[in-house]
Amino acid sequence: MAAMPETEDTGVPLDQIGWGATVVICLVTVVILLLSGYVGYGAVVFAVACSAAINLRLPRERATEPAARTGQPRD
């Protein structure tokens, strides 16, 4: 039987789950507000959703995992 290759931890951090849920909830709220005719409030909630979506980006430390692990400076 062949040995299973080691896999890297591909789990999603809890903070990303929270921000993702915030974005989804805001987008659903935007749709409801726009259908109800509240265009101004819909625009504000959409701006909040965009602001929350910025937090879903990976920080530079996570994007370059080997350099972050060893503590070596990046090029």
Contacts in CASP RR format, 6 or more apart in sequence:
PFRMAT RR
TARGET T0000
AUTHOR 0000-0000-0000
METHOD contacts of the structure
MODEL  1
MAAMPETEDTGVPLDQIGWGATVVICLVTVVILLLSGYVGYGAVVFAVAC
SAAINLRLPRERATEPAARTGQPRD
8 65 0 8 1.000
15 55 0 8 1.000
16 55 0 8 1.000
16 56 0 8 1.000
19 52 0 8 1.000
19 53 0 8 1.000
19 55 0 8 1.000
19 56 0 8 1.000
20 52 0 8 1.000
20 53 0 8 1.000
20 56 0 8 1.000
22 49 0 8 1.000
22 52 0 8 1.000
23 49 0 8 1.000
23 52 0 8 1.000
23 53 0 8 1.000
23 56 0 8 1.000
26 45 0 8 1.000
26 46 0 8 1.000
26 48 0 8 1.000
26 49 0 8 1.000
26 52 0 8 1.000
27 46 0 8 1.000
27 49 0 8 1.000
29 42 0 8 1.000
29 45 0 8 1.000
30 42 0 8 1.000
30 45 0 8 1.000
30 46 0 8 1.000
30 49 0 8 1.000
33 39 0 8 1.000
33 40 0 8 1.000
33 41 0 8 1.000
33 42 0 8 1.000
33 45 0 8 1.000
34 42 0 8 1.000
60 74 0 8 1.000
61 68 0 8 1.000
62 68 0 8 1.000
64 74 0 8 1.000
67 73 0 8 1.000
67 74 0 8 1.000
END
